[in-house]
């Protein structure tokens, strides 16, 4: 067998080193070393490598260039003690490797650089070591490690164990850039101009679309760009109702294009838009900011969707921002229609087409909505109609997306008063809010806790989990109308039984010889008396005293079927902020991020719709729970919670992540989950067809792990779906 040629390290740019071989000095803004020769790099293409080095006063970043990729993949190497040791899978077509110098001091060193292919055994050993190093000290004891290993081997196929180990330990590449997405997806998938014109000719109807614009004090250059983007539309059947102070430039535009109608400006944006609405002749309308631009195919994409779904009353699109230099940046890839997400932010945003007659029936743009007129209109419209559609394409480019927080809070307060009664609206950030309706009833809430009556080490001390959980509920929670039902295995210790009695809980016993957490929860639900059920792990403690009230307020919204809180690991990092799906299987989004993480456009900060939440804490109505037959006991260990949410979804009941309710979940953040292959196969068979696409987790985002971060590996899927949308 031919031996691979070893890689050497060579200064590439912006580097100087004295002749005596001392420390390096950067001579420019982008110091980097090349790894070579090129033939040796190419021989590693598509393989997993182990890269080690010993840096001093700098942070090494591995840049990987591959054929067909617009820009290099970059991996920040993991520094432990005084050296790095990373596993990285190189993409096919790798043609160059560089070590870039980041965070360097005036003088730095980079020594002992070794890059070698990593075989399966070596990679497995290194992966296991990395995982063990991240475990808390008490979890590294040999007996505990053996139990973990035995559980994995007994319940997970070898190939899946290998995949999880290497995925957990492998150095993760940073998110892809938006520029790379534009090049790999949009540029590749959009039809040619000729093909788009053919699509236009094939439309069965071509409704007139009225664009309403209040120019206000907009920069004339930006206003001209906005109007030019309209005139460049492939779909020609539009009119611009432009409320603006008269000027020679605008009169000249109107004279050139009779689709541009100039109207006198009123006092304020809302009043100007309302005056434009009165003059609109189109059957559909959209507001347009004077500093925004539309993609040339924007209106055509919307009208094609209306041709397929003519009953839609509102249709919105994805968007991005226009940077200081005119570049496109900060994309907002949006979920499909999400009622509770709308109550936490105006995620519908820029380009949204609405039925003109419905807007007029709603009274148009209210003067009280000044500063949040579009948000207020969307809130009122979606109270009247749920025929809402989403075109997952970036069709609107905005220079800013400013909503007055106070005006938005007023609009949300009005929404609550019209739909159940306002408790409070809190401003979480410039564009995110927490709306809570008043609880008109305070039903009995039954908290069902399946338990093994075990101890665990928390905060360095051995804790009786059930006793601690009961104490936390009773001593911290402010909601009083609760009962607690613990489902034990018939072997609770005397001190645990004493805690059950002390905190006013009841127990029922699972007396079957097999472990089945779904059956235990069903048993507890049957014994409970409450109209509302909370299923809760015993390794939970309460952080926010009004957690039950916050979740109840969401569950009381018509159409909501399940609510789950924000869960934090013992170290304060995120354990649960919603469940998303990739390759048909569920995973917690942004797991391990800081506890105060705001997420992607507020995804961790504010309430949000998802397909599922974790069963570690989930609230449902008893009537809905019983209507779907409770937990499916065929999922004895895994997926029973996810399956429950999905079956509620089949009954048109939504699942909501409640960011206001926060609890600690003392599950180890480094735990490698064990999944019964039979359960996984059953789950895929039952739900695979539905979960091909997650409506709340857009295509461009990565799934290993899911974090609302752009992932080049998902770009081909995103491109295929865009191509399909234009067929």
MARLOKE-968342 format. One record per residue (C-alpha): residue in three letters; y, x, z. Coordinates in steps of 0.05 Angstrom, whole numbers, plus 32768, in hexadecimal, padded with zeros to 4 digits. Example, Ala and Ser with C-alpha at 12.3 -4.5 7.8 and 13.67 -1.06 7.14 Angstrom:
ALA7FA680F6809C/SER7FEB8111808F/
This chain:
UNK800080008000/UNK8044801B7FED/UNK806F802A802A/UNK80B38008802C/UNK80EF80358026/UNK811780398067/UNK815E801E8067/UNK8197804D8074/UNK81DE803F808D/UNK821980548061/UNK8264804B806C/UNK827C80188039/UNK82C6800E8045/UNK82FF80168077/UNK82D9804A80A0/UNK82E5809280B5/UNK82BA80C080E0/UNK82C8810880F5/UNK829D813F80D9/UNK827C814A811C/UNK825C81058119/UNK828480E68151/UNK829F809F8156/UNK82B68076811A/UNK82FD8060810E/UNK8312802480E4/UNK8343803680AD/UNK834E7FF08093/UNK83467FA680A4/UNK82FD7F9D808E/UNK82D17FD880A4/UNK82897FD2808F/UNK82497FFA8085/UNK82177FF0804C/UNK81CC7FF08056/UNK81A6800F801D/UNK818C80237FED/UNK81907FE37FC4/UNK81457FE57FB2/UNK81327FE77FFB/UNK815F7FAB800A/UNK81427F847FD0/UNK80FB7F907FE9/UNK810D7F6B8029/UNK81267F2D8004/UNK81087EED801F/UNK80E97F0E805C/UNK80F77F0E80A6/UNK81167F4E80BF/UNK81217F6D8103/UNK81637F908108/UNK81767FBD8143/UNK81B27FE88152/UNK81DA8006818B/UNK82247FF58183/UNK825C800F81AF/UNK82A27FF081B1/UNK82927FC18177/UNK826C7F828164/UNK823D7F8A8128/UNK82377F5180F6/UNK82017F5280C1/UNK821A7F38807D/UNK81E47F24804B/UNK81F47F1B8002/UNK81C37EF27FD9/UNK81BF7EDE7F91/UNK81DC7E997F84/UNK82047E967FC5/UNK824F7E947FC2/UNK825C7EBE7FFF/UNK82337EE9802F/UNK820B7ECC8069/UNK82247EEC80A9/UNK81FD7EF580E9/UNK821E7F0C8129/UNK81EA7F3B8148/UNK81D77F2C8190/UNK81EC7F6281C1/UNK81BE7F6981FE/UNK81CE7FA2822E/UNK81E47FDA81FF/UNK81BC7FC881C0/UNK81AD7F8F8190/UNK81697F75817B/UNK81687F3B8149/UNK81387F15811D/UNK81577EFD80DC/UNK81367EDC80A0/UNK81557EF6805F/UNK815E7EC58026/UNK813A7ECD7FE4/UNK81657EF67FB4/UNK81827F227FEB/UNK81A67F5A7FC7/UNK81D47F7C7FFA/UNK81D87F858046/UNK82157F9B806B/UNK82267FA780B4/UNK826D7F9080BE/UNK82967FA980F9/UNK82B67F738124/UNK82DD7F778165/UNK82E17FC28160/UNK83087FF0818D/UNK8331802B8173/UNK82F280558171/UNK82AB8039816E/UNK8263804D8162/UNK8228802D813E/UNK81E88053814A/UNK819D804A8146/UNK81A08017810E/UNK815A800180FA/UNK81477FCA80C9/UNK80FE7FBA80BF/UNK80D37F8080A6/UNK80B87F5880E1/UNK80707F4180DC/UNK80577F0180FB/UNK803B7F22813A/UNK80797F4D8146/UNK80A77F128139/UNK807F7EE58168/UNK80807F1981A0/UNK80CA7F268197/UNK80D97EDB8195/UNK80B17ECE81D4/UNK80D57F0781F7/UNK81197EED81E3/UNK81087EA781FC/UNK80EE7EC2823E/UNK812D7EEB8248/UNK81577EAC8242/UNK812F7E868276/UNK81497E8082BE/UNK81277EB582EB/UNK80FC7E81830E/UNK80E07E6A82CA/UNK80CA7EB182B8/UNK80937EB482EC/UNK804F7EC282CC/UNK802F7E8182E5/UNK80677E5782C9/UNK80657E7C8287/UNK801A7E728282/UNK80227E28828E/UNK80577E248257/UNK802B7E4A8227/UNK7FED7E208237/UNK80157DE0822C/UNK802D7DF981E9/UNK7FE87E0F81D1/UNK7FC87DCF81E8/UNK7FF97D9F81C7/UNK80197DC3818C/UNK7FF97DDE814C/UNK7FFD7E2B8145/UNK802A7E268108/UNK805B7DFA812D/UNK805B7E298169/UNK806C7E62813B/UNK80A47E3B811A/UNK80C37E28815C/UNK80BF7E6D817A/UNK80DE7E90813F/UNK81137E5A8137/UNK81267E5F8181/UNK812B7EAB8181/UNK81467EB8813B/UNK818E7ECD8136/UNK81B37E928119/UNK81E17E9980DE/UNK82287E8080E7/UNK823B7E3E80C6/UNK82487E40807B/UNK82907E3B8065/UNK82AF7DFE8045/UNK82C07E288008/UNK82757E368000/UNK82677DEB8004/UNK829A7DDB7FCE/UNK827B7E0F7FA0/UNK82327DFE7FAE/UNK82367DB27FB3/UNK82747D947F96/UNK827D7DC47F5B/UNK82337DBF7F4A/UNK82277D757F55/UNK82647D527F3A/UNK825C7D387EF3/UNK82877D547EBB/UNK82C77D317EA6/UNK82A37D157E69/UNK826B7CF97E95/UNK829D7CDA7EC5/UNK82C17CB87E8B/UNK827E7C9D7E74/UNK82747C817EBA/UNK82B87C607EB4/UNK82A57C407E72/UNK82657C257E90/UNK82877BFF7EC9/UNK82797BB47EC6/UNK82BE7BA57EE4/UNK82FD7BCE7EEF/UNK83257BAF7F28/UNK836E7BC37F32/UNK83777BEF7F6F/UNK83BA7BEF7F93/UNK83CE7C2F7FB6/UNK84027C237FEC/UNK842E7C5E7FFE/UNK84697C64802E/UNK848E7CA3801A/UNK84BA7CA98057/UNK84D67CEF805C/UNK849D7D108037/UNK84A87D538015/UNK84B97D437FCC/UNK84887D787FB4/UNK844F7D5A7FDC/UNK84617D147FC5/UNK84617D2B7F7D/UNK841C7D4A7F87/UNK84027D0A7FA5/UNK841B7CE17F6A/UNK84007D147F39/UNK83BB7D0E7F59/UNK83BD7CC37F4C/UNK83D37CCC7F04/UNK83987CFC7EFB/UNK83657CC87F10/UNK832C7CBC7EDF/UNK832E7C737EF4/UNK836E7C587ED5/UNK83747C137EF2/UNK83A17C1F7F2E/UNK83E87C137F43/UNK84137C397F74/UNK84407C0E7FA0/UNK846F7C447FB9/UNK84A17C337FEF/UNK84D47C6B7FEC/UNK851E7C7B7FEB/UNK85357C7A7FA3/UNK853B7CBC7F7F/UNK85437CD37F37/UNK84FF7CF67F3A/UNK84DB7CB77F51/UNK84FE7C8B7F1D/UNK84E97CBC7EE8/UNK84A07CB87F00/UNK84A27C6C7EFE/UNK84C07C6E7EB8/UNK84887C9C7EA0/UNK844F7C727EBF/UNK84557C267EC7/UNK841D7C287EFB/UNK84507C457F2C/UNK847A7C0F7F4D/UNK84B57C247F77/UNK84C67BF97FB3/UNK84FE7C007FE6/UNK84EB7C258025/UNK84E97BFB8065/UNK84F57C1080AD/UNK84B57C3580BF/UNK84747C45809D/UNK84507C0480B2/UNK84897BD98099/UNK848D7BFF8057/UNK84427BF7804C/UNK84477BAD805D/UNK847E7BA58028/UNK84517BCB7FF6/UNK84177B9D8008/UNK84417B607FF7/UNK844B7B7C7FB1/UNK84037B957FA5/UNK83DF7B747F6B/UNK839B7B967F72/UNK835E7B747F8F/UNK83527BB47FB8/UNK83847BE17FDA/UNK83887C247FFD/UNK83C17C458022/UNK83D17C8B800C/UNK83F97CC08032/UNK84317CE0800A/UNK84167D25801C/UNK83CE7D168007/UNK83AA7D227FC6/UNK836E7CFD7FA8/UNK83357D1E7F83/UNK83387D0B7F39/UNK82F87CE37F3F/UNK830A7CC07F81/UNK831B7C7A7F68/UNK82E17C7B7F37/UNK82B07C8B7F6F/UNK82CB7C517F99/UNK82C97C1F7F60/UNK82827C347F4C/UNK826C7C267F94/UNK828F7BE27F93/UNK826A7BD27F53/UNK82287BDC7F79/UNK82407BB97FB9/UNK82767B877FA6/UNK82757B667FEB/UNK82927BA3800E/UNK82D47B968032/UNK82E27BDF8044/UNK82CB7C1F8023/UNK82DD7C64803D/UNK82D27CAB8027/UNK82CC7CF28043/UNK83097D1E8043/UNK83257D638051/UNK83677D85805E/UNK83987DAC8033/UNK83A67DEF8053/UNK83E87E148056/UNK83D87E388015/UNK83C07DFA7FF1/UNK83777E097FFE/UNK83457DD48012/UNK832C7DDB805A/UNK83157DB68098/UNK82E57D848078/UNK82D67D42809A/UNK82907D2C8085/UNK828C7CE780A3/UNK82537CBB80BD/UNK82437C78809D/UNK82627C3A80BD/UNK82657C478108/UNK82887C108131/UNK82887C358173/UNK829E7C768153/UNK82DA7C518136/UNK82ED7C3C817C/UNK82F17C858191/UNK83167CA08154/UNK83327C8B8111/UNK82F87CAE80ED/UNK83007C8380AF/UNK833E7CAC80A0/UNK83607CB8805D/UNK83477C938020/UNK832C7C4E8031/UNK83297C148001/UNK83327BCE801E/UNK83307B888001/UNK83797B737FF7/UNK836E7B2A8008/UNK834E7B3D804A/UNK83887B6C805D/UNK83B97B34804F/UNK838F7B028077/UNK83937B3280B2/UNK83DF7B3380AF/UNK83E77B76808D/UNK84057BB180B1/UNK84207BA080F6/UNK84637BBE810B/UNK84447BCB814F/UNK84137BFA812E/UNK84477C2D8118/UNK84287C72811F/UNK83E07C578118/UNK83E77C2180E3/UNK83A77C3380BD/UNK837F7C3880FD/UNK83997BF58115/UNK83887BD480D2/UNK83427BF180D2/UNK83367BD88119/UNK834D7B928108/UNK83287B9080C5/UNK82E67BA580E4/UNK82EB7B6D8117/UNK82EA7B3D80DC/UNK82B67B6080B0/UNK827B7B9080B7/UNK82757B99806B/UNK828A7BE2806F/UNK82747C198040/UNK827A7C65803D/UNK827D7C928000/UNK82657CD6801B/UNK82907CFF7FEC/UNK82D07D267FFB/UNK83017CFD7FD3/UNK83427D057FFA/UNK83687D44800C/UNK839C7D3D8043/UNK83D07D6D805E/UNK83CA7D4F80A3/UNK83A97D1580C6/UNK83DB7D0580FB/UNK83D27CC58123/UNK84017CB7815D/UNK83D27CB6819A/UNK83FB7C8281BE/UNK83FD7C548182/UNK83B27C5D8178/UNK83A67C4D81C1/UNK83D07C0D81B9/UNK83A67BFA817C/UNK83667C0581A3/UNK83807BDD81DE/UNK838E7BA481AE/UNK83487BA98193/UNK832B7BA481D9/UNK83557B6881EB/UNK833E7B4481AD/UNK82F57B5581B7/UNK82E37B4D8200/UNK831C7B66822C/UNK833C7BA9823A/UNK83297BD48274/UNK83497C178260/UNK83597C438225/UNK835C7C8E8233/UNK83777CC28202/UNK83437CFA81FF/UNK83697D2381CC/UNK839B7D1B8192/UNK83687CF2816A/UNK83337CDC819B/UNK83307CA581CE/UNK83057C838202/UNK83097C3781FE/UNK82E77C0F8234/UNK82E47BC38237/UNK82E47B9E8278/UNK82A07B8A8294/UNK82A17B3E8293/UNK825E7B3D82B8/UNK823C7B6F82E5/UNK81F27B6682D8/UNK81BA7B838302/UNK81A97BC782E5/UNK81637BE082F1/UNK815B7C2B82EF/UNK81137C3D82DD/UNK80FF7C8482EF/UNK80BB7C9F82DA/UNK80A97CD7830A/UNK80727D08831B/UNK80917D138360/UNK80997D5D8352/UNK80C87D94836A/UNK80F27DC0833D/UNK81207DFB8348/UNK81697DE68340/UNK81A27E138354/UNK81717E45836F/UNK81517E1383A0/UNK81117DEA839C/UNK81257DA18396/UNK80FD7D60839B/UNK81137D448358/UNK81097CFA8366/UNK812A7CFD83AB/UNK81667D23838E/UNK816C7CF28353/UNK816B7CB68382/UNK819F7CD583AF/UNK81CC7CE58374/UNK81C97C9D835A/UNK81D67C7C839D/UNK820A7CAD83B6/UNK82327CB78376/UNK822E7C78834C/UNK82647C448354/UNK823E7C0A8334/UNK821E7BE3836C/UNK81F17BB0834B/UNK81B57BDD833F/UNK816D7BE38351/UNK81427C21834A/UNK80F97C1F8336/UNK80D37C608339/UNK80917C638313/UNK80647C958336/UNK801D7CAE832C/UNK80067C978370/UNK800D7CDB8390/UNK80547CDE83AB/UNK805A7D0B83E8/UNK80707CEC842B/UNK80B67D0B8427/UNK80C07CF083E1/UNK80A97CAB83F7/UNK80DA7CAF8431/UNK81127CBD83FF/UNK80FD7C8283D5/UNK81037C558412/UNK81447C75842A/UNK81677C6983E8/UNK814E7C2283DF/UNK81217C2E83A3/UNK80DE7C0D8392/UNK80A17C2E8376/UNK806A7C178347/UNK802E7C428339/UNK80117C5882F7/UNK7FC77C5B8309/UNK7FA97C6E82C6/UNK7F897CB382BF/UNK7FB07CC58280/UNK7FF87CDB827B/UNK80237CAA8254/UNK806E7CAA8263/UNK807A7C6F8234/UNK80477C45825A/UNK80667C5A829C/UNK80AB7C438285/UNK80907C01826C/UNK806E7BF782AF/UNK80B07C0482D3/UNK80D67BD582A5/UNK80A37B9E82B3/UNK80AC7BA782FE/UNK80F87BA982F9/UNK81237B6B8301/UNK81647B8082DE/UNK81817B63829F/UNK81947BAA828C/UNK81647BE5828F/UNK81737C2F8296/UNK81397C5F8289/UNK81487C9F82AE/UNK81247CE182B8/UNK811B7CF882FF/UNK813D7D3B82F1/UNK81817D1B82E9/UNK81BE7D1A8315/UNK81FE7CF2830D/UNK82417D1482FC/UNK826F7CDA82EB/UNK826C7CA38320/UNK827B7C6B82EE/UNK82447C8082BE/UNK82227C3C82C2/UNK82637C1682B6/UNK82747C42827A/UNK82307C36825A/UNK82307BEB826B/UNK82747BE28249/UNK82557BFD8208/UNK82157BD6820F/UNK823E7B968216/UNK825A7B9F81CF/UNK82367B6F81A0/UNK82077B968174/UNK81FC7BD081A4/UNK81B37BD881BA/UNK81AD7C1C81DD/UNK81DE7C4A8200/UNK81D37C928217/UNK82017CC0823E/UNK82177D088237/UNK81E37D34825B/UNK81F27D7B8272/UNK81C27DB38284/UNK81C67DD282C9/UNK81F57E0882AD/UNK82257DD38294/UNK82147DDA824A/UNK82037D9E821E/UNK81BD7D838220/UNK81C97D4081FE/UNK82037D2581D6/UNK81DB7CFA81A6/UNK819C7D01817B/UNK819D7D0F8131/UNK81667D1780FD/UNK81547D4E80CE/UNK81147D5180A3/UNK81037D0E80C3/UNK80FF7D28810B/UNK81317D1F8144/UNK81587D558168/UNK81927D58819A/UNK81D37D688177/UNK81FC7DA38191/UNK81C97DB281C8/UNK81DF7DEE81F0/UNK82287DEB81DE/UNK825B7DEF8217/UNK82607DB08241/UNK82A97DA5822E/UNK82997DAD81E4/UNK82C07D7B81BA/UNK828F7D7E8181/UNK829B7D708138/UNK82D87D438133/UNK82CC7D2D817B/UNK82817D228174/UNK82737D3B81BB/UNK82B57D2581DA/UNK82B57CDB81CA/UNK82867CA081C2/UNK825F7CA18181/UNK82287C7C815C/UNK81E57C9E8150/UNK81A17C87813A/UNK81857C99817F/UNK81927CB581C4/UNK81637CD881F3/UNK81367CB28223/UNK814A7CE1825C/UNK817F7CAC8268/UNK81857C6E823D/UNK81A07C29824B/UNK81867BEA8228/UNK81887B9F8234/UNK81467B84824E/UNK81467B4D821A/UNK814C7B7F81E1/UNK81197BAE8201/UNK80E67B768207/UNK80F67B5B81C1/UNK80DF7B9D81A2/UNK80A27BA281D0/UNK80BD7BD981FD/UNK80A97C2181F3/UNK80717C2E81C2/UNK80397C4981ED/UNK801B7C6D81B2/UNK80527CA081BE/UNK80377CB68202/UNK80667CF28209/UNK80967CFC81CF/UNK80BF7CCF81A1/UNK80B77C9081CB/UNK81027C9081DA/UNK81167C9E8192/UNK80E57C6A8178/UNK81047C3681A8/UNK814A7C43818D/UNK81327C3F8145/UNK810D7BFD8152/UNK814D7BE18171/UNK81707BF88132/UNK81407BCF8109/UNK815C7B93812E/UNK81A37BA78119/UNK81B27BC3815E/UNK81DA7C048161/UNK81D07C41818D/UNK820D7C6181AE/UNK82197CA481D0/UNK82467C98820C/UNK82707CD68217/UNK82917CBA8255/UNK824F7CB7827C/UNK823A7CFD8290/UNK81FC7D1282B6/UNK81D87D5382C4/UNK81927D5A82A6/UNK816D7D9382C7/UNK813E7D9F828D/UNK813D7DE9827B/UNK816A7DF6823F/UNK81377E2A8227/UNK80FC7DFC8229/UNK80D37DFC81E9/UNK80BF7DB381E1/UNK80767DA281D8/UNK80657D6A81A7/UNK80227D4B819B/UNK80137D548150/UNK7FF57D0E814E/UNK80357CF0816B/UNK805F7D178139/UNK80337CFF80FF/UNK80377CB88118/UNK80837CBC811E/UNK808A7CD880D8/UNK805D7CA180BC/UNK80837C6A80E0/UNK80CA7C8380D4/UNK80C97CB8809E/UNK80E37C8C8066/UNK811D7C73808F/UNK81317CB780A9/UNK81367CDA8066/UNK81817CD78073/UNK81A47CD080B6/UNK81E17CA380AB/UNK82057CC280E6/UNK81F87D0C80D5/UNK82137D208090/UNK81EA7D47805E/UNK82117D89805F/UNK82037D9680A9/UNK81CB7DC280C1/UNK818E7DA880E6/UNK81727DE88104/UNK81917DDA8135/UNK81BE7D9F8126/UNK82057DAF813A/UNK82337D8E8105/UNK82397DD380E6/UNK82377DE0809B/UNK81F47DFE8086/UNK81E87E1D8042/UNK819F7E0A8047/UNK81B37DC18044/UNK81E27DC88009/UNK81AD7DBC7FD4/UNK819B7D7A7FF6/UNK81E47D667FF8/UNK81EC7D787FAF/UNK81AF7D4F7F9B/UNK81C97D127FBF/UNK820E7D197F9F/UNK81ED7D1E7F5B/UNK81C47CDF7F6B/UNK82047CBA7F80/UNK82227CC57F3B/UNK81E67CAE7F13/
